Amino acid sequence: MLKPILLTAFAAIALLLIYTATRPDTFRVERSASVKAPPERVFALINDLHNFNQWNPYEKKDPSLKGTYGATRSGQGAAYAWESDKVGVGSMEILHAVPASKVMMRLDFIKPFEAHNTVEFTLRPQADATNVTWSMEGGVPYFAKLMHLVFNMDKMVGNDFEQGLVNLKTLAEAPAAR
């Protein structure tokens, strides 16, 4: 009686592991929003990491987060590292910036799981607004593929991106301080 149960369990686990191996080796999460502000204003809120952290949803998740900025404040080479019990340990660096158009970052997570991703913000003018697209992509090692069977990466990260874009929109559309 025990032998058929064990064989069935083994077969089920084997099928799950085989299915997991067929899952994609990369992921991409993307969200967009329309911001009623010129691209130059929106760009300044992304390209300067001090400004970025005014609306960054991950920064707001843990008031005790410890962040450290690099020597360069904005543009290529600007960097920021953080340590947090709630959002983990990691760093980001701006790799490339095209004024009022695009910011590309390397995003490295150390804890709770190691991951190395690329983040891109694309700005497109639309009449009196700017369409902002925030995307992240990276590799999915085998263990992460197993986790993706249970956790919906697009929903988890996508919800944070949506909140961040709402925060960015609020900040960018606020009247300029005098």
C-alpha positions in Angstrom: 0.0 0.0 0.0 2.8 2.4 0.8 4.8 1.7 -2.3 2.0 2.9 -4.8 1.6 6.1 -2.7 5.3 6.8 -2.7 5.6 6.1 -6.5 2.7 8.4 -7.1 4.2 11.1 -5.0 7.6 10.7 -6.7 6.0 10.8 -10.1 4.1 14.0 -9.2 7.3 15.7 -7.9 9.2 14.6 -11.0 6.5 16.0 -13.3 6.5 19.3 -11.3 10.3 19.6 -11.6 10.1 18.8 -15.4 7.3 21.3 -15.9 9.3 23.9 -13.9 12.3 23.4 -16.2 10.1 24.3 -19.2 9.2 27.7 -17.8 10.8 30.9 -19.3 14.4 31.8 -18.4 13.5 35.5 -18.2 10.8 37.7 -16.8 9.5 41.2 -17.6 7.2 43.4 -15.6 5.9 46.7 -17.1 3.5 49.4 -16.1 2.7 52.8 -17.6 0.9 55.9 -16.6 0.1 59.3 -18.1 1.6 62.3 -16.1 0.3 65.8 -16.8 3.8 67.3 -16.7 6.5 67.9 -19.3 9.0 65.1 -19.9 11.9 67.3 -18.4 10.1 67.5 -15.1 9.3 63.8 -14.9 12.9 63.0 -16.0 14.4 65.0 -13.2 12.3 63.0 -10.7 13.7 59.7 -12.0 17.3 60.6 -13.1 18.2 62.2 -9.7 18.2 59.3 -7.2 17.4 61.7 -4.3 14.3 62.8 -6.2 13.6 59.2 -7.2 13.4 58.2 -3.5 10.7 60.8 -2.8 8.3 58.7 -4.8 9.9 55.2 -4.8 7.3 52.8 -3.4 9.9 50.5 -1.9 11.5 53.3 0.1 8.1 54.0 1.7 7.6 50.4 2.8 10.1 50.5 5.6 10.6 53.8 7.6 13.7 52.2 9.2 15.4 51.5 5.8 19.0 52.5 5.7 20.0 54.0 2.4 23.4 55.2 1.1 23.9 57.4 -2.0 27.0 57.2 -4.1 29.2 60.2 -5.0 27.2 61.1 -8.2 23.7 62.4 -7.5 22.1 61.9 -11.0 22.7 60.5 -14.4 25.1 57.8 -15.4 27.0 56.5 -12.4 24.6 57.7 -9.8 24.1 54.9 -7.3 22.1 54.0 -4.2 22.3 51.1 -1.8 19.8 50.0 0.9 19.4 47.7 3.8 16.0 46.8 5.2 14.3 44.1 7.1 11.2 44.6 5.0 12.5 45.2 1.4 15.8 43.4 1.7 19.4 44.4 0.8 20.5 45.7 -2.6 21.7 48.5 -4.8 20.9 50.3 -8.0 23.0 52.3 -10.4 22.0 54.4 -13.4 23.7 52.9 -16.4 22.4 55.2 -19.1 20.3 58.4 -19.3 18.9 60.2 -22.3 17.5 63.6 -21.1 13.7 63.8 -21.0 13.5 60.4 -22.7 15.0 57.4 -20.9 16.8 56.2 -17.7 18.2 52.7 -17.5 19.4 51.2 -14.2 21.1 48.0 -13.0 19.2 46.7 -9.9 21.0 44.2 -7.8 19.4 42.3 -4.9 21.5 40.5 -2.3 18.8 39.6 0.2 16.3 37.9 0.6 17.3 36.4 -2.8 20.1 37.3 -5.1 18.9 38.8 -8.4 20.4 41.0 -11.0 17.8 42.9 -13.1 17.6 45.8 -15.5 15.1 48.6 -14.9 14.1 51.1 -17.6 12.0 54.2 -17.5 10.8 55.5 -20.9 9.2 58.9 -21.3 7.1 59.8 -24.3 5.4 63.2 -24.7 1.7 63.2 -25.4 0.0 66.6 -25.9 0.1 68.1 -22.4 1.3 65.0 -20.7 4.1 62.5 -20.6 3.6 58.7 -20.9 5.9 57.0 -18.4 6.7 53.3 -18.7 8.5 51.6 -15.9 9.8 48.1 -16.7 12.1 45.5 -15.1 13.5 42.4 -16.6 16.0 39.8 -15.6 16.9 36.1 -15.6 14.9 33.4 -13.8 17.2 30.7 -12.4 15.6 27.3 -11.7 14.8 27.9 -8.0 13.1 31.2 -9.0 11.0 29.3 -11.6 9.7 27.1 -8.8 8.8 30.1 -6.8 7.1 31.7 -9.8 4.7 28.7 -9.9 3.4 29.9 -6.5 4.0 33.7 -6.6 2.8 35.9 -9.4 5.8 38.1 -10.1 3.9 40.3 -12.5 1.2 41.0 -9.9 3.5 41.5 -6.9 6.0 43.8 -8.6 3.4 45.3 -10.9 1.3 46.5 -8.0 4.4 48.2 -6.5 5.2 49.8 -9.9 1.6 51.0 -10.2 1.8 52.6 -6.7 5.2 54.2 -7.6 3.7 55.7 -10.8 0.8 57.2 -8.8 3.4 58.7 -6.4 5.5 60.0 -9.3 2.4 61.5 -10.9 1.3 63.2 -7.7 4.8 64.7 -7.3 5.3 65.7 -10.9 1.8 67.3 -11.2 2.1 69.3 -8.0 2.6 73.0 -8.5 6.3 74.0 -8.7 7.7 75.4 -5.4 8.7 79.0 -5.6 
